[in-house]
Amino acid sequence: SIASETGLGANELENMQVSSETYSGISGVTNVYFQQTIHDIPVHGAILNAHVTSSDALLTYGNRFVDMNNGGPNPESPVLTPTQGLSAVLAGLGIPEIGPLVQISSENNPIRTTIFDKGLVSLADISMQLIYQPVESSKSGVRLCWQAEIQTTDGRDWWVARVDARTGELLDRNNYVVHCDFGVADPGACHHKHGPASPHKTFLDLGPN
């Protein structure tokens, strides 16, 4: 079983969700990806991928879960509102906050997804949600964050950034755009987008950071 083979504790096993599953008719192997959650909120980059044979035996696995043997954090609510969280993300990324940040929609589920109009700061509407960020210095191993997805208006960057939902501190950021410098006069002239098909997705990180 996954529990016996991986050594995961009850806390981790009870708080993971299947994010995708594929089956190979040729090999008979089922590939399952599990997303670690805490209080139903996903943990950034915390994925367990398991490859199971047709006889339900665990063939191989890869584990990137955060150790929750200490029980993890108690349920908590963000101190910053989604609007304040977005302002903190823009400040952390050095993106000028031009004009009002207009909220379009929101969902009152655990990840509190909120969509803001792109306004003058993004090429597409901005998605915000709650997510846990692994932080080694934290007693619980994670911090509750607001995560924002922003495509800069110059088209050069497509950021997914996370700020502490209590303090607004920028904890982490990823760029879907890979910049290449091959000695051209303008290094920014060569860049490739590796973003998802839709910017309004629930963020489940199935790959490396």
Stockholm file with secondary structure:
# STOCKHOLM 1.0

chainA/1-209         SIASETGLGANELENMQVSSETYSGISGVTNVYFQQTIHDIPVHGAILNAHVTSSDALLTYGNRFVDMNNGGPNPESPVLTPTQGLSAVLAGLGIPEIGPLVQISSENNPIRTTIFDKGLVSLADISMQLIYQPVESSKSGVRLCWQAEIQTTDGRDWWVARVDARTGELLDRNNYVVHCDFGVADPGACHHKHGPASPHKTFLDLGPN
#=GR chainA/1-209 SS CHHHHHCCCHHHHHTEEEEEEEECTTTCCEEEEEEEEETTEEEEEEEEEEEECTTSCEEEEEECCCCCTTCCCCCCCCSSCHHHHHHHHHHHHTCCCCSCCCEEEECCSTTCCEEECCTTTCSSCEEEEEEEEECTTSTTSEEEEEEEEEECTTSSCEEEEEEETTTCCEEEEEESEEECCSSCSCGGGCEEECCCSCSSCCCCCCSCC
#=GC SS_cons         CHHHHHCCCHHHHHTEEEEEEEECTTTCCEEEEEEEEETTEEEEEEEEEEEECTTSCEEEEEECCCCCTTCCCCCCCCSSCHHHHHHHHHHHHTCCCCSCCCEEEECCSTTCCEEECCTTTCSSCEEEEEEEEECTTSTTSEEEEEEEEEECTTSSCEEEEEEETTTCCEEEEEESEEECCSSCSCGGGCEEECCCSCSSCCCCCCSCC
//
